[in-house]
Amino acid sequence: MPFRPMPAFLPIDLEPLPTEHPDRAAASRPDAGIFSGVHDEPVTSARNDAELAREYISHGELSPKSIANLQKELYRFLTWCREEAKKTFQQMNVADLNAYKEFIRNPPPEWVCTTKWPRNDPRYRPFSGPLSDTSRRQSMIAIKGLLAFAEHTGYLRRNPARLVRNVRAPHAGRITRYLTPAALAYALAAAEARDADSEAAARQRARDRFLLIAFAQTGARLNEIVSARMGSIYSEGDGRWWLDVLGKGNKPRRLPVPPATLAAYRDYRRAFGLLEQTSRGDHMPLVLSSRTRDHVRVTDEAASEALKAIFQQAAGEAAARGDGDSASMLRQASPHWLRHSMLTNHANSGVQLKTLQDTAGHANIATTAGYLHKTDKERHDEILGSDGKGIL
């Protein structure tokens, strides 16, 4: 095997440009994307590929989570261009882009670390393992978008990504990553059984219990709840409670808040020394750090890890009780499974798909239909209950 020198995973500034930055304004000009050929003068003043990537990230109105995901994908690509291809965007060709598409299928060991170190840590690595076809598809979509932007702004005279095919990813006809009521019951019991032998532990137990119930009952995405504020949970005086969230594409939605979520919210606020109820104008973060008395918002990753710890504890209890199916589900579960669980439960309990589509924030009702398992179960029972079941 040929010797591979250790790549230099250097920090790259990919923070979005300030709103008033001239490059951001120039890249947003109405005529920026009308040319398919060569520009007389570039719309951008970016001097290198990393500066161009910053402009691209700044170009769209993206949520914090979308920005973080885009930064991760573009950091990988920029580092690969420097360390592996040893080319700039202007030197890139179709073969190079296809080589990158294969590279991320199974990156070399020196590019991989299962621990998520900060990007400025020398132990940081761009990958935690091989990428699935679905992840590779999303990665290439981000890169093709960047290169299309480079062409439209005149940074590139030609865009080789036009000739690169998207990765084909299998499409699941039915959502299968969800927790059954039995598995959810183990998770809730685990959250409630946590030690509260200190003030910080009591705050964490109440907060994590609220998170678990809120995600499972509202169907919100992780960053939608973590990015919300205390005043986002409110009533209009008619007994109906709502949660306002900002979804994909900065599209606002309001989600029904069931009584159990409201009760957990009030318990959580009491544990933090707050009044049970607040006003719609309260801009305090909805999900607070339990480690300090200051009202500091937790990160998406911290909220995710808190719920995963509950799932692992619940998996151990399910296994101890001989419930292997629930234990297996819980060991694999992520917070997003709670969203799937809520939508699956309501889809199979007779709630109209259009109602669930609006609640979930799905652009296409076909996505919502993937949560409907009732007909599958009926088909299964009919086949096994027929006179032909004993064919062998």
C-alpha positions in Angstrom: 0.0 0.0 0.0 1.5 3.4 -0.9 2.4 5.7 1.9 -0.3 8.4 2.6 0.9 11.5 4.4 -1.3 12.7 7.2 -3.6 15.5 5.8 -3.5 18.9 7.5 -7.0 19.5 8.8 -6.5 23.2 9.2 -9.3 25.5 10.4 -11.2 27.2 7.5 -13.3 30.3 8.2 -16.8 29.4 6.9 -18.8 31.6 9.1 -21.5 33.5 7.2 -20.7 37.0 6.1 -22.3 39.9 8.1 -25.6 41.1 6.6 -24.0 44.4 5.5 -20.9 42.8 3.9 -20.4 44.1 0.3 -19.7 40.6 -1.1 -23.0 39.3 0.4 -24.9 42.2 -1.2 -23.1 41.7 -4.6 -23.8 38.0 -4.7 -27.5 38.7 -4.1 -27.8 41.1 -7.1 -30.9 40.3 -9.2 -28.7 39.6 -12.3 -26.3 37.3 -10.5 -27.7 34.1 -11.9 -28.9 35.0 -15.4 -25.7 34.2 -17.2 -24.9 30.7 -18.5 -21.6 31.7 -20.0 -18.8 34.0 -19.2 -19.2 37.2 -17.2 -17.5 40.4 -18.2 -16.7 41.0 -14.5 -17.2 38.7 -11.6 -20.1 39.6 -9.3 -18.0 38.3 -6.4 -14.8 39.7 -5.1 -13.7 36.4 -3.5 -10.0 35.8 -3.8 -10.0 32.1 -3.1 -12.2 29.1 -2.8 -12.8 29.5 1.0 -14.0 33.1 0.6 -16.3 32.0 -2.2 -17.7 29.2 0.1 -18.4 31.8 2.8 -20.4 33.9 0.3 -22.3 30.8 -0.7 -23.3 30.0 2.8 -24.3 33.6 3.4 -26.3 33.7 0.1 -29.4 31.8 1.4 -31.6 32.5 4.4 -30.7 29.3 6.3 -31.5 28.1 9.8 -28.5 27.7 12.2 -28.6 23.9 11.8 -28.6 24.1 8.0 -25.7 26.5 8.1 -23.8 24.1 10.4 -24.5 21.1 8.0 -23.4 23.2 5.0 -20.2 24.3 6.7 -19.4 20.6 7.5 -19.9 19.5 3.9 -18.0 22.4 2.4 -15.1 22.0 4.9 -14.7 18.4 3.8 -14.7 19.3 0.2 -12.3 22.3 0.6 -9.9 20.1 2.6 -10.1 17.3 0.0 -9.4 19.7 -2.8 -6.3 20.9 -0.9 -5.0 17.6 0.5 -6.1 15.0 -2.0 -6.8 16.6 -5.4 -4.3 19.4 -4.8 -6.5 21.7 -7.0 -8.5 24.8 -6.8 -12.1 25.1 -8.0 -10.9 26.6 -11.3 -8.7 23.5 -11.9 -11.5 21.0 -11.0 -12.9 18.7 -13.7 -15.7 16.1 -13.9 -13.3 13.2 -13.0 -12.2 15.0 -9.9 -15.7 15.5 -8.7 -16.5 11.8 -9.4 -13.4 10.9 -7.4 -14.6 12.9 -4.5 -18.0 11.2 -4.7 -16.2 7.8 -4.3 -13.8 9.2 -1.7 -16.6 9.9 0.8 -18.1 6.5 0.3 -15.3 5.1 2.5 -12.8 7.8 3.6 -9.2 6.7 4.6 -8.6 6.0 8.3 -6.6 9.2 8.8 -9.8 11.2 7.8 -11.9 9.4 10.4 -12.6 9.7 14.1 -15.7 8.6 16.0 -15.3 11.3 18.7 -16.7 14.7 17.6 -13.9 17.1 18.5 -14.3 20.8 17.8 -13.0 21.8 14.3 -10.1 23.8 15.9 -8.9 20.8 17.9 -5.9 19.0 16.4 -7.7 15.7 17.0 -10.6 16.8 14.7 -11.3 14.6 11.7 -13.9 15.4 9.0 -15.6 12.0 9.1 -17.0 9.7 11.7 -17.1 6.8 9.3 -18.2 5.9 5.7 -21.2 7.8 4.4 -24.4 6.1 3.3 -25.7 6.7 -0.2 -28.3 9.1 1.3 -25.5 11.1 3.0 -23.3 11.1 -0.1 -26.3 12.3 -2.1 -26.8 15.3 0.3 -23.0 16.0 0.3 -22.9 16.2 -3.5 -26.0 18.3 -3.7 -24.3 20.9 -1.4 -21.1 20.8 -3.5 -23.0 21.1 -6.8 -24.9 24.1 -5.3 -21.6 25.7 -4.4 -20.1 25.3 -7.8 -23.3 26.5 -9.5 -23.1 29.6 -7.3 -19.4 30.0 -8.3 -20.4 29.9 -12.0 -23.4 32.3 -11.6 -21.2 34.9 -9.8 -18.5 34.7 -12.4 -15.9 33.0 -10.1 -15.9 30.0 -12.5 -16.0 30.2 -16.3 -17.4 26.7 -16.5 -19.0 24.4 -14.0 -17.9 20.7 -14.2 -20.6 19.7 -11.7 -23.2 20.1 -14.4 -22.0 16.8 -15.8 -21.8 14.9 -12.5 -24.7 12.6 -11.7 -26.4 12.7 -8.3 -25.8 9.7 -6.0 -28.8 7.4 -6.2 -30.1 6.7 -2.7 -32.8 4.1 -1.9 -36.1 5.6 -0.9 -37.9 3.9 1.9 -41.6 3.6 1.2 -42.4 3.4 4.9 -40.9 5.1 7.8 -39.4 2.4 10.1 -37.3 4.5 12.5 -39.9 5.1 15.3 -40.5 4.0 18.8 -43.5 1.9 19.8 -45.7 2.9 22.7 -43.9 0.3 24.8 -40.5 1.6 24.0 -41.7 5.2 24.7 -43.0 4.1 28.1 -39.5 2.7 29.0 -37.9 6.0 27.9 -40.4 8.1 30.0 -39.8 5.8 33.0 -36.0 6.2 32.6 -36.3 10.0 32.4 -38.4 10.1 35.6 -36.2 7.6 37.5 -33.0 9.7 37.1 -31.3 10.9 40.3 -32.0 14.4 41.5 -29.6 14.5 44.4 -28.4 18.1 43.6 -30.1 21.2 42.3 -28.4 20.9 38.9 -29.5 17.2 38.6 -33.1 18.1 39.5 -33.0 20.8 36.8 -31.6 18.4 34.3 -34.2 15.7 35.1 -37.1 18.1 34.7 -35.7 19.6 31.5 -34.9 16.3 29.8 -38.3 14.9 30.8 -39.9 17.9 29.1 -37.8 17.5 26.0 -38.7 13.8 25.7 -42.5 14.5 26.1 -42.4 17.6 23.9 -40.7 15.9 21.0 -42.9 12.8 21.2 -46.1 14.7 21.4 -45.6 17.7 19.1 -43.6 16.1 16.3 -41.2 19.1 16.2 -37.7 18.7 14.8 -34.8 18.9 17.3 -33.5 22.4 16.3 -37.1 23.7 16.1 -37.6 23.2 19.9 -34.0 24.1 20.9 -34.2 27.3 18.9 -37.6 28.3 20.3 -38.2 30.7 23.3 -40.2 30.4 26.5 -42.9 32.6 25.0 -43.3 30.2 22.1 -45.7 28.1 24.2 -48.9 30.0 24.7 -52.7 30.0 24.8 -55.1 32.4 23.1 -57.6 32.1 26.0 -59.7 29.3 24.6 -58.0 26.4 26.3 -55.9 25.5 23.3 -52.2 25.6 23.8 -49.7 26.1 21.0 -46.0 25.9 20.3 -44.6 28.3 17.7 -41.5 26.9 15.8 -39.5 28.0 12.8 -39.0 25.1 10.4 -37.0 24.4 7.3 -36.7 27.3 5.0 -37.5 29.7 7.9 -41.2 28.7 7.6 -43.2 29.3 10.8 -45.5 26.6 12.1 -47.6 26.4 15.2 -48.0 23.0 16.8 -50.8 21.8 19.2 -49.5 21.3 22.7 -51.2 18.4 24.5 -51.8 18.5 28.3 -48.9 16.2 29.2 -46.4 18.5 27.3 -47.9 21.5 29.1 -47.6 19.9 32.5 -44.0 18.8 31.8 -43.2 22.4 30.7 -44.6 23.8 33.9 -42.7 21.2 36.0 -39.5 22.1 34.1 -40.0 25.9 34.7 -40.6 25.3 38.4 -37.3 23.2 38.6 -35.5 26.3 37.2 -37.1 28.6 39.8 -39.4 30.2 37.2 -43.1 30.9 37.3 -45.2 28.1 35.8 -46.5 30.4 33.0 -45.0 33.2 31.1 -46.0 35.7 28.4 -45.7 35.5 24.6 -43.1 38.2 24.8 -40.7 36.1 26.9 -37.5 35.7 24.8 -35.7 33.5 27.2 -34.5 30.3 25.5 -37.0 27.4 25.8 -34.3 24.8 26.4 -31.9 25.9 29.2 -28.6 24.6 30.4 -29.0 22.8 33.7 -25.3 23.5 34.7 -25.8 27.2 35.5 -28.4 29.5 37.0 -27.9 31.8 34.1 -30.5 31.4 31.4 -28.2 29.9 28.7 -29.6 28.0 25.7 -28.2 24.5 25.1 -26.9 23.5 21.8 -28.7 21.1 19.4 -25.9 18.5 20.1 -26.3 18.8 23.9 -30.0 18.3 23.7 -29.5 15.3 21.4 -27.0 13.7 23.7 -29.3 14.2 26.7 -32.1 12.3 25.0 -29.8 9.5 23.7 -28.6 8.9 27.3 -32.2 8.4 28.3 -32.7 6.0 25.4 -29.7 3.9 26.4 -30.8 3.7 30.0 -34.3 2.7 28.8 -32.8 0.1 26.5 -31.0 -1.5 29.5 -34.3 -1.7 31.5 -36.2 -3.1 28.5 -33.5 -5.8 28.0 -33.6 -6.7 31.7 -37.4 -7.2 31.4 -36.9 -9.5 28.4 -38.3 -7.0 25.9 -35.7 -7.4 23.2 -37.7 -5.6 20.5 -38.0 -2.4 22.6 -34.4 -2.7 23.7 -33.2 -2.9 20.1 -35.2 0.1 19.1 -34.0 2.2 21.9 -30.3 1.4 21.4 -30.6 2.7 17.8 -32.9 5.6 18.5 -32.1 9.3 18.0 -34.2 12.3 19.0 -35.6 12.4 15.5 -37.2 9.0 16.1 -39.6 10.8 18.5 -40.9 13.0 15.7 -41.4 9.8 13.6 -43.1 8.2 16.6 -45.6 11.0 16.9 -46.5 11.1 13.2 -46.7 7.3 12.9 -49.0 7.1 15.9 -51.4 9.7 14.6 -51.3 8.5 11.0 -52.4 5.1 12.1 -55.0 6.4 14.6 -57.1 8.0 11.9 -55.7 11.6 11.8 -56.0 13.0 8.3 -52.8 13.1 6.3 -53.3 16.7 5.4 -53.6 17.6 9.1 -50.3 15.8 9.8 -48.6 17.3 6.7 -49.3 20.8 8.1 -48.2 19.8 11.6 -45.0 18.2 10.4 -44.2 20.9 7.9 -43.8 18.5 5.0 -43.7 20.1 1.5 -45.1 17.0 -0.1 -48.0 14.9 1.4 -46.3 11.8 0.0 -43.6 12.2 2.7 -46.4 12.2 5.3 -47.9 9.1 3.8 -44.7 7.2 4.6 -45.9 7.2 8.2 -49.1 5.3 7.5 -48.5 1.7 8.5 -52.0 0.6 9.2 -52.6 -0.8 5.7 -49.3 -2.8 5.9 -50.4 -4.4 9.2 -53.8 -5.2 7.8 -52.2 -6.8 4.8 -49.8 -8.8 7.0 -52.7 -10.1 9.2 -54.8 -11.0 6.2 -52.0 -13.0 4.6 -51.2 -14.9 7.7 -54.8 -15.4 8.5 -55.8 -16.9 5.2 -56.5 -20.5 4.5 -53.3 -20.7 2.4 -51.0 -20.0 5.4 -50.2 -23.6 5.8 -48.9 -24.1 2.2 -45.7 -25.8 3.6 
